[in-house]
Amino acid sequence: MGIRIAELMAETGVGFGTSGARGLVVDMTDRVCYAYASGFAQYLLGRGIAASGGHVGLAGDLRSSTGRIMEACAQALRAFGLRPWNLGRIPSPALAAFCIARGIPSMMVTGSHIPDDRNGIKFNLPTGEILKEDEEAIRAQEVSLAEGLFDRAGAFVPGLAQALSRQDEAAFDAFVGRYMELFPPNSLSGLRLGLYEHSSVARDAFHAVLTGLGAEVERFGFSDAFIPVDTEAVRPEDVVLARDRCATHGLDALVSADGDGDRPLVGDERGEWLRGDIAGPLCARYLGAGGVVTPVSSNTAVEKCGWFPQVLRTRIGSPYVIAGMQTLLERGVAPVVGYEANGGFLLASDIEREGRRLAALPTRDALIVAVSILQMVREQGRPVSQLASDLPRRYTASDRIKAFPTAISRARLGALSGGDPPRDKAAVEGIFRDAFGEVACLDVTDGLRVTFTSGEIAHLRPSGNAPELRAYTEADTPERAQEMNRICMDILAGWRTPGAG
């Protein structure tokens, strides 16, 4: 029986997010995951990106449904004559780096930061993440599902599915080696660090690299159950945990990552978590970036600091950042990096430091951010908080309303910002003027970004990965940025029905 991937998305609600498919676990049945993997395999073979008998890397995060989904993906790859290479439970960037170096595609089963009742499949080409044109081509694939392979609930009929091969540790080892080869031995000696492990699949890689470079690392917060740590909307309990840990254990810094290890959390010596759009410029400066690409939602300190000859803004999402990095490379800019407000950091260029080389990795990575900032602490003899104070005093805050239907988000924002240029400045002022003053300009690159005459910014957009409505705010003090964000949350809470507000 044949079915088009786009139709399956509409039927199940398992749609494309950033670089792959995501949805509720109950909807991501064996049949659905098999079909998505089949669409990817068919696309690879049809475009000559992979050949029959070729390897496709396969890995996953630590959430409860990941093993089953990996097995469904492997079964589909085998049906197309491809060879699934089980690289185990490793960070997304570890899988990507390993497979890019070998010129093979890969699939990462992960829901990133979203709750355990959801999951996803992230697709990578031999060159890195799929881009939007690849996504559209995969949507258009029509795949055949073998009769009798699944029961009525969409699960494999017992005995018909082949189990995954034994996990290969090669990708994990190569990922750790990637950083051990760039930075000098014992370059982090003398630092006492806290590693907040929770359920991140990157926790072992972080520990291996940091201790391998000489740091004293205290591991804490380990969890067998999946914890949805969102680096853009840090949970209140994680804010308290970080401050208490630093106060009671005398730590120089804290490090962590989200579920699949592509978004970092770096905390200073006081236990204050740095936002990704503060950590990003610090990392870019340390690596000597000539060009920086970042989404429109990131802090404007990257332009105001004057550290980088070229700064390019894009829509939100790593595929857009990757495309922007390629644009700068074509202009002759080098080295080129990208980062996002969630902390994910991407390398479009090889990095050279004192005769050592770090190969380009055009996908989000958490470890490079943490290690680079810690190297700055060690080399400059200044704490993390002082490094962050080198940036202009622009502060950002973000939050989200969960279980907010995407269709309603788009309808409400579209009514305010439709047209080019945006047509309804008066309507926007009607909502925000009492709280934030007059509107200077509107930007609809991604969602609705409002700059007020005061220089303050409010940015509203639906999440690309979950039914959530996000608000980003920027101001000259952290207190004002947080206050603005609370006001935005109150306003958006009234938008749950199309006629509200």
C-alpha positions as CSV (number, residue, x, y, z in Angstrom):
1,M,0.0,0.0,0.0
2,G,1.4,3.4,-1.0
3,I,1.1,6.6,0.9
4,R,2.6,10.0,0.4
5,I,4.6,11.4,3.3
6,A,2.8,14.7,3.3
7,E,-0.5,12.8,3.6
8,L,0.8,10.8,6.5
9,M,1.8,14.0,8.3
10,A,-1.8,15.4,7.9
11,E,-3.2,12.0,9.0
12,T,-1.1,11.6,12.1
13,G,-0.1,15.1,13.2
14,V,3.6,14.0,13.1
15,G,4.9,16.9,11.1
16,F,8.3,18.4,10.2
17,G,10.0,20.5,12.7
18,T,13.7,21.5,12.5
19,S,15.5,19.1,10.2
20,G,13.1,16.2,10.8
21,A,9.8,14.9,12.0
22,R,8.3,15.3,15.5
23,G,5.1,14.3,17.2
24,L,3.4,12.6,20.1
25,V,4.8,9.1,20.8
26,V,1.4,7.6,20.6
27,D,1.2,8.9,17.0
28,M,4.7,7.8,16.2
29,T,3.8,4.1,15.7
30,D,6.2,1.6,14.2
31,R,4.2,2.0,10.9
32,V,4.6,5.8,10.9
33,C,8.3,5.8,11.8
34,Y,8.9,3.1,9.2
35,A,7.2,5.3,6.6
36,Y,9.2,8.4,7.4
37,A,12.4,6.4,7.3
38,S,11.3,4.9,4.0
39,G,10.7,8.4,2.6
40,F,14.2,9.4,3.6
41,A,15.8,6.2,2.2
42,Q,13.9,6.6,-1.1
43,Y,15.0,10.2,-1.3
44,L,18.7,9.3,-0.7
45,L,18.6,6.5,-3.3
46,G,16.6,8.6,-5.9
47,R,19.0,11.5,-5.7
48,G,22.1,9.3,-5.8
49,I,23.1,10.4,-2.3
50,A,23.3,6.8,-1.1
51,A,23.7,3.5,-3.0
52,S,22.3,0.1,-2.3
53,G,24.4,-1.6,0.4
54,G,25.6,1.7,1.8
55,H,25.7,2.6,5.4
56,V,23.3,5.0,7.1
57,G,24.3,6.1,10.7
58,L,21.6,5.6,13.3
59,A,21.6,7.0,16.9
60,G,19.3,8.2,19.6
61,D,18.7,10.1,22.8
62,L,17.7,8.7,26.2
63,R,14.0,9.1,26.2
64,S,11.8,6.0,26.7
65,S,10.5,5.6,23.2
66,T,13.8,6.0,21.3
67,G,14.9,2.4,21.2
68,R,11.6,1.3,19.5
69,I,11.8,4.1,17.0
70,M,15.4,3.3,16.1
71,E,14.4,-0.3,15.4
72,A,11.6,0.9,13.1
73,C,14.0,3.2,11.2
74,A,16.5,0.4,10.9
75,Q,13.9,-2.0,9.5
76,A,12.9,0.5,6.8
77,L,16.5,1.2,5.8
78,R,17.1,-2.6,5.4
79,A,14.0,-2.8,3.2
80,F,15.6,-0.4,0.8
81,G,18.9,-2.3,0.7
82,L,20.7,0.2,3.0
83,R,22.8,-0.9,6.1
84,P,21.8,0.8,9.4
85,W,24.9,1.5,11.5
86,N,23.9,1.5,15.2
87,L,26.1,4.1,16.8
88,G,24.1,4.0,20.0
89,R,22.9,6.7,22.4
90,I,25.1,9.6,21.6
91,P,24.7,13.4,21.1
92,S,23.3,14.6,17.8
93,P,26.5,16.4,16.9
94,A,28.6,13.2,17.6
95,L,26.5,11.3,15.1
96,A,26.7,14.1,12.5
97,A,30.4,14.6,12.8
98,F,31.2,10.9,12.5
99,C,29.0,10.4,9.5
100,I,30.0,13.7,7.7
101,A,33.7,12.6,8.1
102,R,32.8,9.3,6.3
103,G,30.5,10.8,3.7
104,I,27.4,8.9,4.8
105,P,23.8,10.0,5.7
106,S,22.4,9.5,9.2
107,M,19.3,9.6,11.3
108,M,19.0,10.7,14.9
109,V,16.0,9.7,17.0
110,T,15.4,12.6,19.4
111,G,12.8,15.0,20.6
112,S,15.5,17.4,21.8
113,H,14.1,19.4,24.7
114,I,10.4,18.5,24.4
115,P,8.7,16.2,27.0
116,D,9.1,12.4,27.0
117,D,5.6,11.9,25.6
118,R,7.0,13.2,22.3
119,N,9.9,12.2,20.1
120,G,11.3,12.8,16.6
121,I,13.6,11.7,13.8
122,K,16.2,14.1,12.6
123,F,17.6,13.5,9.1
124,N,21.2,14.3,8.0
125,L,22.8,14.1,4.6
126,P,26.5,13.2,4.1
127,T,27.1,17.0,4.2
128,G,25.0,17.7,7.3
129,E,21.4,18.5,8.2
130,I,18.8,18.4,5.6
131,L,17.7,21.9,4.4
132,K,14.3,23.1,3.5
133,E,14.5,22.0,-0.1
134,D,15.3,18.4,1.1
135,E,12.4,18.5,3.5
136,E,10.0,19.4,0.7
137,A,11.3,16.6,-1.4
138,I,11.0,14.1,1.4
139,R,7.4,15.3,2.0
140,A,6.6,14.5,-1.6
141,Q,7.9,10.9,-1.5
142,E,5.3,8.2,-1.9
143,V,6.3,5.0,-0.1
144,S,4.9,1.5,0.0
145,L,4.2,-0.3,3.3
146,A,4.4,-4.1,3.1
147,E,1.2,-5.9,3.7
148,G,1.1,-7.8,7.0
149,L,4.1,-6.1,8.5
150,F,2.0,-4.1,11.1
151,D,-1.0,-4.8,13.2
152,R,-4.1,-2.6,13.4
153,A,-2.5,-0.3,16.0
154,G,0.5,0.3,13.7
155,A,3.0,-1.9,15.7
156,F,5.2,-4.5,14.0
157,V,3.7,-8.0,14.0
158,P,5.7,-10.0,16.4
159,G,8.6,-11.9,14.7
160,L,8.6,-9.8,11.5
161,A,11.0,-7.0,12.6
162,Q,14.7,-7.6,12.9
163,A,16.4,-6.2,16.0
164,L,19.1,-3.5,15.9
165,S,22.7,-4.6,15.6
166,R,25.0,-4.2,18.5
167,Q,26.0,-0.6,19.4
168,D,29.3,0.6,17.9
169,E,31.2,3.0,20.2
170,A,33.3,4.5,17.3
171,A,31.2,7.7,17.0
172,F,31.4,8.5,20.7
173,D,35.1,8.0,20.8
174,A,35.6,10.1,17.7
175,F,33.5,12.9,19.2
176,V,35.6,13.0,22.4
177,G,38.8,12.8,20.4
178,R,37.6,15.8,18.3
179,Y,38.0,18.2,21.2
180,M,41.0,16.4,22.8
181,E,42.9,17.0,19.5
182,L,42.0,20.7,19.4
183,F,42.9,21.8,22.9
184,P,46.2,21.3,24.7
185,P,46.5,18.6,27.4
186,N,45.6,19.9,30.9
187,S,44.3,23.2,29.4
188,L,41.5,23.2,31.9
189,S,43.5,22.1,34.9
190,G,42.8,24.1,38.0
191,L,39.1,24.5,37.2
192,R,36.4,23.0,39.4
193,L,33.3,22.4,37.3
194,G,29.8,21.2,37.9
195,L,28.2,18.9,35.3
196,Y,24.4,18.9,35.5
197,E,23.7,15.5,33.9
198,H,19.9,15.1,34.2
199,S,18.9,12.9,31.2
200,S,21.1,14.5,28.5
201,V,22.7,12.0,26.2
202,A,25.7,14.3,26.1
203,R,26.6,13.8,29.8
204,D,29.2,11.1,29.3
205,A,30.9,13.0,26.4
206,F,31.0,16.2,28.5
207,H,32.6,14.3,31.4
208,A,35.2,12.6,29.2
209,V,36.3,15.8,27.4
210,L,36.4,18.0,30.5
211,T,38.3,15.6,32.7
212,G,40.5,14.7,29.7
213,L,41.5,18.3,29.5
214,G,42.4,18.4,33.2
215,A,39.3,19.9,34.9
216,E,38.0,18.6,38.2
217,V,34.3,17.7,37.4
218,E,31.6,17.1,39.9
219,R,28.6,15.2,38.3
220,F,25.2,15.9,39.8
221,G,21.5,15.6,38.9
222,F,21.6,12.2,37.1
223,S,18.2,11.0,36.1
224,D,17.0,7.7,34.5
225,A,13.7,9.3,33.7
226,F,13.7,11.8,30.8
227,I,13.8,15.5,31.9
228,P,12.8,18.1,29.3
229,V,15.5,20.7,29.8
230,D,14.9,23.6,27.4
231,T,17.9,25.9,27.1
232,E,15.7,28.8,26.0
233,A,13.2,28.5,28.8
234,V,15.2,27.1,31.8
235,R,12.9,25.6,34.4
236,P,12.7,27.5,37.7
237,E,14.0,24.4,39.6
238,D,17.1,24.4,37.4
239,V,17.7,28.0,38.2
240,V,17.6,27.3,41.9
241,L,19.6,24.1,41.6
242,A,22.4,25.9,39.7
243,R,22.7,28.8,42.3
244,D,22.6,26.4,45.2
245,R,25.2,24.1,43.7
246,C,27.7,26.9,43.1
247,A,27.1,28.4,46.5
248,T,27.7,25.2,48.4
249,H,30.4,23.6,46.3
250,G,32.7,26.5,45.3
251,L,32.5,25.8,41.5
252,D,34.1,27.9,38.8
253,A,31.3,27.1,36.3
254,L,28.5,24.8,35.5
255,V,27.9,23.0,32.2
256,S,25.0,21.0,30.8
257,A,23.1,20.4,27.6
258,D,19.6,19.5,26.4
259,G,18.3,16.0,25.7
260,D,20.3,15.3,22.5
261,G,23.3,17.4,23.4
262,D,23.2,20.0,20.7
263,R,22.2,23.0,22.8
264,P,24.4,24.0,25.8
265,L,23.8,25.4,29.2
266,V,26.8,27.2,30.7
267,G,26.5,28.7,34.1
268,D,28.9,31.2,35.7
269,E,30.6,31.0,39.1
270,R,27.4,32.3,40.8
271,G,25.2,29.6,39.2
272,E,23.6,32.0,36.7
273,W,22.9,30.3,33.4
274,L,24.1,32.2,30.3
275,R,21.6,32.6,27.5
276,G,22.7,31.1,24.2
277,D,22.9,34.5,22.5
278,I,25.5,35.6,25.1
279,A,27.4,32.3,25.1
280,G,27.4,32.3,21.3
281,P,29.3,35.6,20.7
282,L,31.8,34.6,23.4
283,C,32.5,31.3,21.7
284,A,32.6,33.0,18.3
285,R,35.1,35.5,19.5
286,Y,37.4,32.8,21.1
287,L,37.4,30.9,17.8
288,G,38.3,34.0,15.8
289,A,35.1,34.2,13.7
290,G,35.2,36.6,10.7
291,G,31.5,36.1,10.0
292,V,28.6,35.2,12.3
293,V,25.1,34.0,11.3
294,T,22.3,34.1,13.9
295,P,18.5,34.2,13.8
296,V,16.5,37.4,14.1
297,S,15.6,36.4,17.7
298,S,19.1,36.6,19.1
299,N,20.3,39.4,21.3
300,T,21.5,42.6,19.4
301,A,24.7,42.6,21.4
302,V,26.3,40.7,18.5
303,E,26.1,43.8,16.3
304,K,26.7,46.3,19.1
305,C,29.9,44.6,20.3
306,G,31.8,45.3,17.0
307,W,33.8,42.0,17.3
308,F,32.8,40.6,14.0
309,P,33.3,42.1,10.5
310,Q,30.1,40.3,9.2
311,V,26.9,39.5,11.0
312,L,24.0,38.0,9.0
313,R,20.4,37.5,10.5
314,T,18.1,34.7,9.4
315,R,14.8,33.1,10.2
316,I,14.8,30.9,13.3
317,G,16.0,27.3,12.8
318,S,19.3,25.7,12.1
319,P,18.5,25.0,8.4
320,Y,18.2,28.8,7.9
321,V,21.5,29.4,9.8
322,I,23.3,26.8,7.7
323,A,22.0,28.5,4.5
324,G,23.2,31.9,5.9
325,M,26.6,30.5,6.7
326,Q,26.9,29.2,3.1
327,T,26.0,32.7,1.9
328,L,28.9,34.2,3.9
329,L,31.3,31.6,2.7
330,E,30.4,32.4,-0.9
331,R,31.2,36.0,-0.2
332,G,34.7,35.0,0.8
333,V,34.2,35.5,4.6
334,A,36.2,33.2,6.9
335,P,36.0,31.6,9.3
336,V,32.2,31.5,9.5
337,V,30.2,30.3,12.5
338,G,26.6,30.4,13.5
339,Y,24.7,30.3,16.7
340,E,21.1,30.4,18.0
341,A,19.4,31.9,21.0
342,N,19.0,28.3,22.2
343,G,22.8,28.0,22.4
344,G,23.4,25.7,19.5
345,F,26.6,26.5,17.8
346,L,27.6,25.6,14.2
347,L,30.9,25.7,12.4
348,A,30.9,26.4,8.7
349,S,34.7,26.6,8.5
350,D,37.6,24.6,9.9
351,I,39.1,26.2,13.0
352,E,42.9,26.4,13.4
353,R,44.5,27.1,16.8
354,E,48.2,26.8,17.4
355,G,48.7,24.2,14.7
356,R,45.6,22.2,15.8
357,R,42.6,21.8,13.6
358,L,38.9,21.4,14.4
359,A,36.9,20.3,11.3
360,A,33.8,22.2,10.3
361,L,30.6,20.8,11.7
362,P,27.5,22.6,10.2
363,T,25.1,21.4,12.8
364,R,24.3,22.4,16.4
365,D,26.9,21.5,19.0
366,A,26.8,22.1,22.7
367,L,30.3,20.9,23.7
368,I,32.3,23.5,21.6
369,V,30.5,26.3,23.4
370,A,31.2,25.0,26.9
371,V,34.9,24.1,26.3
372,S,35.6,27.4,24.5
373,I,34.2,29.6,27.3
374,L,36.1,27.5,29.9
375,Q,39.3,27.9,27.9
376,M,38.8,31.7,28.0
377,V,38.4,31.5,31.8
378,R,41.6,29.5,32.1
379,E,43.6,31.6,29.6
380,Q,42.5,35.0,30.8
381,G,42.2,34.3,34.5
382,R,38.8,35.9,34.6
383,P,35.5,34.2,35.8
384,V,32.6,33.5,33.4
385,S,30.6,36.5,34.7
386,Q,33.4,38.9,33.7
387,L,33.7,37.4,30.2
388,A,30.0,37.9,29.7
389,S,30.3,41.5,30.9
390,D,32.5,42.3,27.9
391,L,29.4,42.3,25.8
392,P,27.2,45.5,25.6
393,R,24.5,45.5,28.2
394,R,21.6,44.1,26.3
395,Y,19.6,41.4,28.1
396,T,17.1,39.0,26.8
397,A,14.4,36.7,28.3
398,S,12.2,34.1,26.8
399,D,9.3,31.9,27.8
400,R,6.6,29.9,26.1
401,I,2.9,29.0,26.5
402,K,2.6,25.2,26.2
403,A,-0.2,23.3,24.5
404,F,-1.0,26.4,22.4
405,P,-2.4,25.3,19.0
406,T,0.0,26.4,16.2
407,A,-2.9,27.3,13.9
408,I,-4.2,29.9,16.4
409,S,-0.7,31.3,16.9
410,R,-0.2,31.8,13.2
411,A,-3.7,33.3,12.7
412,R,-3.2,35.8,15.5
413,L,0.3,36.9,14.4
414,G,-0.7,36.9,10.8
415,A,-3.6,39.3,11.5
416,L,-1.1,41.7,13.1
417,S,1.8,41.3,10.7
418,G,0.4,40.3,7.3
419,G,1.8,42.1,4.2
420,D,5.2,43.3,3.1
421,P,5.9,45.7,4.7
422,P,3.8,44.7,7.7
423,R,0.5,46.6,7.4
424,D,-0.9,46.8,10.9
425,K,1.5,48.9,13.1
426,A,-1.5,50.5,14.7
427,A,-2.9,47.2,15.8
428,V,0.4,46.2,17.3
429,E,0.6,49.5,19.2
430,G,-2.9,48.9,20.4
431,I,-1.7,45.8,22.2
432,F,1.7,46.8,23.5
433,R,1.8,50.6,23.7
434,D,0.6,50.9,27.4
435,A,3.3,48.5,28.5
436,F,6.2,49.3,26.1
437,G,5.5,52.6,24.4
438,E,5.4,53.5,20.7
439,V,6.4,51.1,18.0
440,A,9.5,52.1,15.9
441,C,9.4,49.2,13.5
442,L,8.1,45.7,12.8
443,D,10.1,42.7,11.5
444,V,8.3,39.7,10.1
445,T,11.4,37.7,9.1
446,D,10.1,35.0,11.5
447,G,7.0,35.6,13.6
448,L,6.5,39.2,14.7
449,R,9.4,41.2,16.1
450,V,8.5,44.6,17.5
451,T,11.2,47.2,18.2
452,F,9.9,50.1,20.3
453,T,11.2,53.7,20.2
454,S,12.9,53.0,23.6
455,G,15.1,50.4,21.9
456,E,13.3,47.5,23.7
457,I,12.2,44.5,21.7
458,A,9.4,42.0,21.9
459,H,9.4,39.0,19.5
460,L,6.5,36.6,19.2
461,R,6.5,33.3,17.2
462,P,5.0,29.8,17.2
463,S,7.6,27.1,18.0
464,G,8.7,25.1,15.0
465,N,8.9,21.9,17.0
466,A,5.9,21.8,19.3
467,P,2.5,23.4,19.8
468,E,3.9,26.3,21.8
469,L,3.8,30.1,21.5
470,R,7.1,31.7,22.4
471,A,8.0,35.2,23.4
472,Y,11.5,36.7,23.4
473,T,12.1,40.1,24.9
474,E,15.2,42.4,25.0
475,A,16.0,45.4,27.2
476,D,18.9,47.2,28.9
477,T,18.5,45.4,32.2
478,P,17.8,41.8,33.0
479,E,14.9,42.8,35.3
480,R,13.2,44.8,32.5
481,A,13.7,42.0,30.0
482,Q,12.0,39.6,32.5
483,E,9.3,42.1,33.2
484,M,8.5,42.5,29.5
485,N,8.4,38.8,29.1
486,R,5.9,38.4,31.9
487,I,3.7,41.1,30.3
488,C,3.9,39.2,27.0
489,M,2.9,36.0,28.6
490,D,-0.1,37.6,30.1
491,I,-1.1,39.1,26.7
492,L,-0.6,35.8,24.9
493,A,-2.5,33.8,27.4
494,G,-5.6,35.6,26.2
495,W,-5.0,34.4,22.6
496,R,-5.9,30.7,23.1
497,T,-9.1,31.1,21.1
498,P,-9.2,32.9,17.7
499,G,-11.6,35.7,19.0
500,A,-9.8,36.4,22.2
501,G,-8.0,39.6,23.1
